[in-house]
């Protein structure tokens, strides 16, 4: 899954070389390429959510469960909505914090990028208008978050499920350490975490256990 995410991130960064996401309005900037990326990451988000759902021992009786069948159980103690990522770019004074699962769509029971993905998928070609910087960046942030959450869970499978689900047990890795700087703290910082898979777009700000 990490390799697929890397492909979509590279496509996005190639687009950003021409239409920089820092210099353009995220809501108004739209492109068929962004729509294509959003269409690609939607199934990956659903698959990663299913993997986490199964890894934590949840089951469902639905024949064809989808993202919103997994989400309520996994977010019952705000594991998802409290999760944040940090968008890499020095133009944002070193960081821009995103909460991809906390961006509500027109339906407050949905999240913005997932609502956009479904409208895009089911209403082509008119749905191409949902291929915006706003929806695509947050969709990529959500997929990266799910990969990161899955990695953290893998390291903590011996812990009780309720412990893992509870946002109170996900630690913020000291935003104050790098506030106002143009780069992430050096690798030797004890709160810096290195993933098996590395995002080209995001740093991760939540860890389930602090590691030194």
N, C-alpha and C positions, 0 to 999 in steps of 0.2 A: 504493500500500500504506500509506503514511503516513497518508492521509486515513481509511482504514478503521480503522487503529489508533487514531486520534484519536477516532473514533466510540465504540469500545469503552472507551477511557479515560474519556470523558465519561459513559457509562452507569455505569461503575464509580464515578466520583466522585459522581454523583447518588445512587447507592445508599449511598455512604459518608457523605453528608450526613445520612442517616437512621440508618445503622448504621456509625458511625465505625470504620475499620479500626485506628485507634490504640487504641481503648478495648475492643476485643473480641478474644476468643481466635480466632486465625486458623484453627485446626483445627476448632473446634466451631461456628463461625458459618457457616451454610449457607443458601442461598436459591435458588429457581428462577431469579431474575435473574442471580445469579452463574453458575449452570449455563448459562444462555443465552449469557453473555459468553464462557465457556470454550468452548462449542460453536462460537461465531463465530470465535474467534481461532485455533483448531486448524488449519483450512485455510489461514489466512494464514501461520502458522508454516511449514507444509509448503511453501507456495509460495515464501516468502522463502528457505528452505533450498535449494530447487531453483534459484532465481535465482543464489545465491552459488555453488552447485555448478557450474552452467554457466559463470558468469563466470570461474571459475578453470580452465576447460578440462577438467573431469572429464567422463567419459561413463559410462553404464551400459547393459547389455544387457537389463535388465528391462523388460517391457512397461509395467507400471504401478508405477514406483518410488515409494516413499514416504519419509517423514522419516528412518526408520532405514536406508534405502539410501543416503542422502546423508551422514548424520551421521558415520559412521566415517572417511570420507575427509577430511571437513572438520575433524574433531577429532583427527586423527592426531598432531598436535603441540600439542594442548590449546588451540587457538584459542578453542573454545567454553567448555570447562570452566574456563578461567582468567578468563573474562570476567565483569565485575561491573557492576552498576548501583547507583545511590544513590536510595533512595526519598525523595521530597520530603516532609518534614513536620517542623516545628519541635518537635513533641512528642517526637521522637527525638533531641533535642539537636542538631538540624540535619541529621542524616542517619541512614539505616539501610542498610547494604550488603547486597545480595542477589547470590547467584551462581546464577542460574536453571538453568544446565546442570550444576550440581554438586549438585542436590537429588535424591538417588536415591529411587526408589519401592520397593515391596515386592520387585520384581525388580531386583537391583542392576545389571542391564544396561539399565535404563530410567531415565528421569527422572520424578520424582513427578507433575508437572503433565501430562506427555504420557500417562503411564499412566492418570491420572484422566480426561483427555479421551477416551481410547479406551473406557474402561469406561462413561463417561457416554453416549457416542455409541451404543454397542452394547447398552446394557441399560436403555433408557428404558421405563417411568418410574422404575424402581427406582434407576437410575443418577444421579438428581438429587442423591443424597447426596454425590456427588463435587463438587458445586458449592459449594465452600468458599472462604473468604477466602484460605486458604493456597494452594490450587491456582490460583485466579484471579489473585492478585497475581503469583505466580511465572510463570504463563502469559503475562500481560501484560509482565512483565519480559523474558521470553524473546523475545517478538515485538519489543519495543523494541530489545533487544540485536541482533537480526538486522538490523533496519533500520539501526542504528548501524554494525554490522560491514560491511554492504553499502556504506554511505556511505564508510567508511574505505577499503575495497577500491577503490571508484571513484576515489578520490584517489591510489591507489598501484598502478594497473594496470601501470605500467611495471616494477614490481619482480617478481622471480622468485616463482613460486607457493610454493615452500618457505619463502621469507622471510615471506610473508603468513601462512602457516599456523602458523608457529612462535610460540608464546606469548611467547617471550623478546623478540620484536620489538614486542610491544604494550606500550606504556609506561603506567604508572600515573601519573595526573596529580596527584601530590602531595596525598594525603589530609591530610597534616599541616597544609596551608595553611588548611583550614577546620575542623579538628577542634575540637569544642566550640562552634562558632558556630551560629547559627540560620539561616544562609542560605549559598548557594553563593558562592564568591569573585566579585567584580565582573567584568563582561565584559572589562575591560581586562587582567585577569590573563593573562599570555602562554600559560598552559596551558589556558585556557578555550576550548572549541570550540563554535562555533555551527553547528547543523545546518540543512539545507534544511527539514527537518521537525522540529518541536519537541514533545517529550513533555510532557504535563501532569503526569505521575506520577514521572518519573525523570530524574536527571542521569546522564551517562555518564562512566565512570572510566578508560576505556582508549582510547588513540589509537595508531595504527600508526606515525605519525611525529609528532614534536613540532613544532608550528608556532608561530611568533611573529608 
